[in-house]
Amino acid sequence: MKRNKETWQTCSTYTYQKRRGYLFVKRLCDIVFSFLFIICFCWLFLIFIILSLLLQGPRVFYCQERYGKNGVVFKVIKFRTMKNSHLSPKESLSKDEYAEYLKNQKLKNDPRVTRLGKFYRKFSIDELPQIFNVLFGQMSFVGPRPFIMDELEQHPEHRDLLLKVRPGLTGFWATHGRSDVDPLGRIKMELFYVSHASLGLDIKIFFKTFVVAFRGKGAQ
């Protein structure tokens, strides 16, 4: 893994070659496995929905606009983990907290996150509803995690390349550091994936996701 880390840190030129066979197989897997997952684990969704209703109130899901492939905007679906999630960060955070949020696009100790939300985030449970985004073709199982508007506006030189592929339910950054990596480091890691995307890499990332989620490493 050290070699991979050195590669994305030092690589300055990124290219993405569109391979029809790989993309066809990847999309087919997305459709088949997301459909099977929803059918087989609908009971699990029901448990998390009931927990959310009992402990957080009637607003179970949270939808946020993110960039998809080719810059198409879509609404990513998550289990709600925050109080006042309908308010913008500027409205719900103190001046100092908002300044930290603008700098890092996250807060180390976000006061808006509920107790249940912390549990969901630690084990990536809040991301599970995005399986429907995968089924609908807005996301893939593996790819760069979907960016919010402000994140890509800060790195316009990388925007077009990062949006060449569908965003992923999991990805290289999501399994190699997540919140332990600064915003620029995340950009480099996502670019590494875009320039090295393959079925073999996707399989490695997919299975590594279960290990990372179980350990709750890098989650916030």
PyMOL commands that set and color helices and strands:
alter all, ss='L'
color gray80, all
select helices_A, chain A and resi 2-10+20-40+42-56+69-71+89-92+95-104+115-122+125-135+149-153+156-162+172-175+178-180+183-196+199-215
alter helices_A, ss='H'
color red, helices_A
select strands_A, chain A and resi 61-67+73-79+140-142+168-170
alter strands_A, ss='S'
color yellow, strands_A
deselect
rebuild
show_as cartoon
